[in-house]
Amino acid sequence: MRAMLVRELSDDIAALKLEEVPAPPSPGPGQVRIRLKACSINFPDILMVQGKYQLKPDLPFSPGMEGSGLITQLGPDVADLKVGDRVVAGLRTGGLAEEVNAAASACRIMPEGLSFAKAAAYPAAYLTAYVALVKRGNLQPGETLLVHGSSGGVGLAAVEVGKLIGATVIATSASDEKLKVVKQRGADHVINVTHGFREKVKELTGGKGADVIYDPVGGDIFDESVRCINWNGRLLVIGFTSGRIPSINANMPLIKGFSVVGVRAGEYGRRDPEAGKSNIETVDAWIAQGKVDPYICQTFELKDAVEAMRVLQNRQAIGKVVVLID
């Protein structure tokens, strides 16, 4: 089979190469084999290739943390799935390949009517948004949500989820062109952050600031967010796509009465499997009911997976980038 393989860690993601490799062995207990049809690209995939992510797979490995495809073989003790099922799979690694063995517990039937591309595009982004805004941020109808990095996959998902909950959504980006799409996807207000955003957020909230701030960017964006958060606000730490992990003086949340809340949607489910199952079921239901709809800006063939990753790396993506494997 064909797979994109990392044989050595490198800041240059061109180290990722398409190779012919043996197919996976027969799936073990509790596993299934999937003929992959699509794999979405996420920022952690880039970090794994560079050796900068908290998960460090043994070399060689194929990146790709979420995919969709058809089950072709069942391992022992798999009862809830069958050969031929169209599934969404949480993989952590292995998605940029034609076949993969995955835990049956990490697979679920694709929502009806969904393409393989969209099935691969929604799980991580919308689960992150749901866990962040509902479980960790306790966002309430009528509150103001500030979404940074709003044109990215997890950002655009947060815009949709925020509107679904009933919040007023302020969305930021450094690109007017990207903000046009974000506005079309439901944001009430958009701000180009090139020259800052604090004063505009204060203006839009009557001087109070945002109740919940969703920050996958970090760096200077986090620093300025501290200056425009409401009393009893929740500053949600999603990630650090800016490249700088910020720090905060403890007197700021003390004086302003806000909380800094870390969000790891996958870890949330691993530590509390029942809650994790419920979270996924909610997101799947929203997708099936058409309440949220993943936005895919570009698709690529497997041989062009490095180019797909560069779209994210160079901040060119709006929503999701997907590699079509077949």
C-alpha positions as semicolon CSV with decimal commas, in nm:
position;residue;x (nm);y (nm);z (nm)
1;M;0,000;0,000;0,000
2;R;0,099;0,366;-0,024
3;A;0,165;0,578;0,283
4;M;0,323;0,912;0,368
5;L;0,604;0,824;0,608
6;V;0,818;1,018;0,852
7;R;1,155;0,845;0,888
8;E;1,332;1,133;1,061
9;L;1,199;1,431;1,251
10;S;1,260;1,762;1,080
11;D;1,139;2,122;1,092
12;D;1,105;2,090;0,715
13;I;0,789;1,884;0,661
14;A;0,921;1,786;0,317
15;A;1,088;1,504;0,512
16;L;0,748;1,338;0,479
17;K;0,767;1,105;0,176
18;L;0,521;0,885;-0,014
19;E;0,636;0,522;-0,003
20;E;0,519;0,173;-0,087
21;V;0,499;-0,016;0,242
22;P;0,354;-0,349;0,359
23;A;-0,014;-0,347;0,443
24;P;-0,099;-0,358;0,814
25;P;-0,111;-0,704;0,974
26;S;-0,446;-0,862;1,048
27;P;-0,623;-0,651;1,309
28;G;-0,579;-0,763;1,667
29;P;-0,842;-0,798;1,939
30;G;-1,072;-0,499;1,944
31;Q;-0,932;-0,361;1,617
32;V;-1,061;-0,313;1,263
33;R;-0,883;-0,255;0,934
34;I;-0,999;0,049;0,739
35;R;-0,955;0,126;0,371
36;L;-0,912;0,500;0,411
37;K;-1,089;0,738;0,176
38;A;-1,004;1,074;0,333
39;C;-0,787;1,224;0,605
40;S;-0,808;1,580;0,730
41;I;-0,497;1,777;0,816
42;N;-0,458;1,922;1,165
43;F;-0,190;2,146;1,311
44;P;-0,068;1,868;1,546
45;D;0,015;1,659;1,236
46;I;0,275;1,921;1,142
47;L;0,410;1,934;1,496
48;M;0,445;1,553;1,503
49;V;0,650;1,557;1,181
50;Q;0,873;1,816;1,348
51;G;0,892;1,628;1,679
52;K;0,731;1,920;1,864
53;Y;0,402;1,764;1,973
54;Q;0,335;1,602;2,311
55;L;0,264;1,271;2,136
56;K;0,589;1,140;1,988
57;P;0,527;0,821;1,785
58;D;0,805;0,575;1,720
59;L;0,975;0,618;1,383
60;P;0,880;0,555;1,112
61;F;0,519;0,664;1,129
62;S;0,247;0,809;0,912
63;P;0,078;1,123;1,044
64;G;-0,294;1,184;1,022
65;M;-0,512;1,188;1,332
66;E;-0,860;1,161;1,184
67;G;-0,993;0,987;0,878
68;S;-1,287;0,816;0,715
69;G;-1,324;0,502;0,510
70;L;-1,461;0,151;0,477
71;I;-1,404;-0,137;0,718
72;T;-1,244;-0,427;0,532
73;Q;-1,158;-0,666;0,817
74;L;-1,257;-0,722;1,179
75;G;-1,030;-0,836;1,457
76;P;-1,144;-1,068;1,737
77;D;-1,399;-0,934;1,987
78;V;-1,546;-0,666;1,756
79;A;-1,923;-0,687;1,777
80;D;-2,067;-0,345;1,695
81;L;-1,913;-0,297;1,350
82;K;-1,910;-0,505;1,032
83;V;-1,715;-0,529;0,708
84;G;-1,838;-0,263;0,464
85;D;-1,935;-0,009;0,729
86;R;-1,856;0,353;0,641
87;V;-1,681;0,490;0,947
88;V;-1,520;0,796;1,099
89;A;-1,201;0,703;1,282
90;G;-0,999;0,877;1,549
91;L;-0,645;0,764;1,476
92;R;-0,389;0,993;1,642
93;T;-0,148;0,867;1,369
94;G;-0,173;0,663;1,050
95;G;-0,431;0,859;0,852
96;L;-0,211;0,948;0,557
97;A;-0,206;0,595;0,422
98;E;-0,430;0,373;0,213
99;E;-0,502;0,133;0,499
100;V;-0,480;0,146;0,875
101;N;-0,567;-0,067;1,176
102;A;-0,768;0,125;1,433
103;A;-0,931;0,053;1,765
104;A;-1,296;-0,032;1,706
105;S;-1,379;0,188;2,003
106;A;-1,233;0,487;1,814
107;C;-1,455;0,425;1,510
108;R;-1,818;0,512;1,455
109;I;-2,063;0,496;1,168
110;M;-2,057;0,803;0,946
111;P;-2,366;1,025;0,965
112;E;-2,603;0,959;0,675
113;G;-2,550;1,164;0,362
114;L;-2,203;1,284;0,457
115;S;-1,916;1,263;0,208
116;F;-1,595;1,092;0,312
117;A;-1,420;1,431;0,294
118;K;-1,662;1,600;0,533
119;A;-1,664;1,295;0,758
120;A;-1,288;1,329;0,798
121;A;-1,313;1,704;0,847
122;Y;-1,545;1,742;1,143
123;P;-1,454;1,521;1,443
124;A;-1,152;1,694;1,601
125;A;-1,258;2,050;1,521
126;Y;-1,615;2,027;1,644
127;L;-1,532;1,807;1,942
128;T;-1,272;2,065;2,047
129;A;-1,524;2,346;2,008
130;Y;-1,794;2,156;2,197
131;V;-1,574;2,051;2,489
132;A;-1,420;2,398;2,510
133;L;-1,738;2,603;2,495
134;V;-1,986;2,373;2,668
135;K;-1,791;2,154;2,910
136;R;-1,499;2,380;3,000
137;G;-1,621;2,731;2,919
138;N;-1,986;2,693;3,027
139;L;-2,090;2,935;2,752
140;Q;-2,447;3,054;2,803
141;P;-2,707;3,193;2,562
142;G;-2,677;3,570;2,547
143;E;-2,310;3,579;2,646
144;T;-2,040;3,721;2,422
145;L;-1,788;3,478;2,275
146;L;-1,459;3,601;2,127
147;V;-1,309;3,347;1,884
148;H;-0,946;3,390;1,780
149;G;-0,803;3,213;1,478
150;S;-1,163;3,205;1,358
151;S;-1,082;3,110;0,999
152;G;-0,901;2,788;1,099
153;G;-1,068;2,451;1,145
154;V;-1,115;2,468;1,523
155;G;-1,190;2,842;1,506
156;L;-1,462;2,818;1,244
157;A;-1,615;2,527;1,435
158;A;-1,623;2,744;1,749
159;V;-1,803;3,020;1,559
160;E;-2,075;2,772;1,454
161;V;-2,104;2,610;1,797
162;G;-2,115;2,950;1,968
163;K;-2,403;3,061;1,747
164;L;-2,582;2,729;1,801
165;I;-2,563;2,783;2,178
166;G;-2,706;3,133;2,138
167;A;-2,401;3,352;2,204
168;T;-2,305;3,673;2,032
169;V;-1,989;3,581;1,842
170;I;-1,697;3,817;1,775
171;A;-1,446;3,653;1,542
172;T;-1,088;3,759;1,471
173;S;-0,832;3,692;1,201
174;A;-0,545;3,879;1,037
175;S;-0,705;3,852;0,690
176;D;-1,003;4,048;0,560
177;E;-1,060;3,784;0,291
178;K;-1,079;3,507;0,550
179;L;-1,309;3,716;0,768
180;K;-1,558;3,742;0,480
181;V;-1,601;3,364;0,498
182;V;-1,620;3,370;0,879
183;K;-1,894;3,632;0,859
184;Q;-2,084;3,419;0,608
185;R;-2,056;3,126;0,849
186;G;-2,242;3,314;1,121
187;A;-2,013;3,549;1,316
188;D;-2,198;3,857;1,440
189;H;-1,888;4,078;1,430
190;V;-1,543;4,033;1,277
191;I;-1,216;4,207;1,364
192;N;-0,890;4,214;1,173
193;V;-0,629;4,181;1,450
194;T;-0,342;4,330;1,250
195;H;-0,369;4,649;1,455
196;G;-0,509;4,494;1,772
197;F;-0,858;4,404;1,892
198;R;-0,890;4,508;2,257
199;E;-1,062;4,842;2,201
200;K;-1,303;4,707;1,940
201;V;-1,407;4,419;2,169
202;K;-1,463;4,669;2,451
203;E;-1,670;4,885;2,218
204;L;-1,884;4,593;2,099
205;T;-1,951;4,477;2,457
206;G;-2,033;4,816;2,608
207;G;-1,699;4,828;2,786
208;K;-1,741;4,495;2,965
209;G;-1,529;4,266;2,750
210;A;-1,598;3,912;2,625
211;D;-1,748;3,654;2,859
212;V;-1,568;3,361;2,695
213;I;-1,250;3,383;2,486
214;Y;-1,153;3,087;2,267
215;D;-0,782;3,101;2,192
216;P;-0,603;2,848;1,972
217;V;-0,336;3,107;1,884
218;G;-0,153;3,203;2,204
219;G;0,134;3,451;2,196
220;D;0,039;3,818;2,161
221;I;-0,326;3,725;2,105
222;F;-0,346;3,569;2,451
223;D;-0,171;3,868;2,608
224;E;-0,419;4,115;2,459
225;S;-0,716;3,890;2,541
226;V;-0,639;3,936;2,911
227;R;-0,711;4,306;2,855
228;C;-1,061;4,261;2,711
229;I;-1,223;3,986;2,917
230;N;-1,532;4,042;3,131
231;W;-1,561;3,989;3,504
232;N;-1,620;3,616;3,563
233;G;-1,491;3,551;3,211
234;R;-1,333;3,226;3,091
235;L;-1,018;3,240;2,881
236;L;-0,994;2,903;2,705
237;V;-0,645;2,784;2,614
238;I;-0,682;2,567;2,301
239;G;-0,332;2,581;2,153
240;F;-0,041;2,792;2,036
241;T;-0,043;2,821;1,658
242;S;0,144;3,152;1,687
243;G;0,446;2,955;1,804
244;R;0,481;3,127;2,143
245;I;0,340;2,979;2,462
246;P;0,230;3,280;2,668
247;S;0,246;3,329;3,043
248;I;0,026;3,535;3,273
249;N;0,086;3,712;3,604
250;A;-0,145;3,566;3,869
251;N;-0,265;3,913;3,972
252;M;-0,455;3,954;3,643
253;P;-0,716;3,681;3,697
254;L;-0,729;3,783;4,063
255;I;-0,806;4,149;3,995
256;K;-1,034;4,091;3,695
257;G;-1,205;3,781;3,837
258;F;-1,161;3,559;3,533
259;S;-1,048;3,200;3,487
260;V;-0,782;3,058;3,257
261;V;-0,905;2,715;3,147
262;G;-0,707;2,452;2,960
263;V;-0,885;2,248;2,694
264;R;-0,780;1,904;2,565
265;A;-1,089;1,750;2,411
266;G;-0,935;1,410;2,344
267;E;-0,784;1,381;2,689
268;Y;-1,120;1,482;2,839
269;G;-1,273;1,170;2,685
270;R;-0,981;0,944;2,773
271;R;-1,002;1,039;3,140
272;D;-1,382;1,018;3,150
273;P;-1,491;0,771;2,879
274;E;-1,862;0,807;2,951
275;A;-1,847;1,184;2,921
276;G;-1,629;1,150;2,613
277;K;-1,886;0,919;2,451
278;S;-2,163;1,166;2,527
279;N;-1,962;1,454;2,381
280;I;-1,903;1,265;2,056
281;E;-2,268;1,162;2,031
282;T;-2,375;1,526;2,064
283;V;-2,138;1,641;1,790
284;D;-2,242;1,353;1,561
285;A;-2,609;1,442;1,615
286;W;-2,545;1,806;1,525
287;I;-2,370;1,696;1,205
288;A;-2,647;1,451;1,115
289;Q;-2,914;1,716;1,178
290;G;-2,728;1,976;0,971
291;K;-2,692;2,211;1,268
292;V;-2,319;2,246;1,193
293;D;-2,143;2,189;0,862
294;P;-1,765;2,156;0,817
295;Y;-1,615;2,399;0,567
296;I;-1,346;2,250;0,343
297;C;-1,134;2,503;0,156
298;Q;-0,910;2,262;-0,038
299;T;-0,864;1,894;-0,109
300;F;-0,544;1,717;-0,219
301;E;-0,437;1,373;-0,339
302;L;-0,229;1,153;-0,108
303;K;0,087;1,220;-0,311
304;D;0,039;1,592;-0,242
305;A;-0,006;1,561;0,135
306;V;0,300;1,778;0,208
307;E;0,146;2,055;0,000
308;A;-0,177;2,013;0,199
309;M;0,016;2,051;0,524
310;R;0,190;2,360;0,390
311;V;-0,148;2,527;0,340
312;L;-0,195;2,504;0,718
313;Q;0,166;2,585;0,798
314;N;0,156;2,901;0,585
315;R;-0,175;3,018;0,737
316;Q;-0,357;2,990;0,405
317;A;-0,637;2,757;0,515
318;I;-0,995;2,858;0,578
319;G;-1,173;2,585;0,769
320;K;-1,037;2,240;0,687
321;V;-0,789;2,093;0,440
322;V;-0,853;1,731;0,343
323;V;-0,642;1,467;0,168
324;L;-0,848;1,236;-0,051
325;I;-0,688;0,894;-0,050
326;D;-0,900;0,715;-0,308
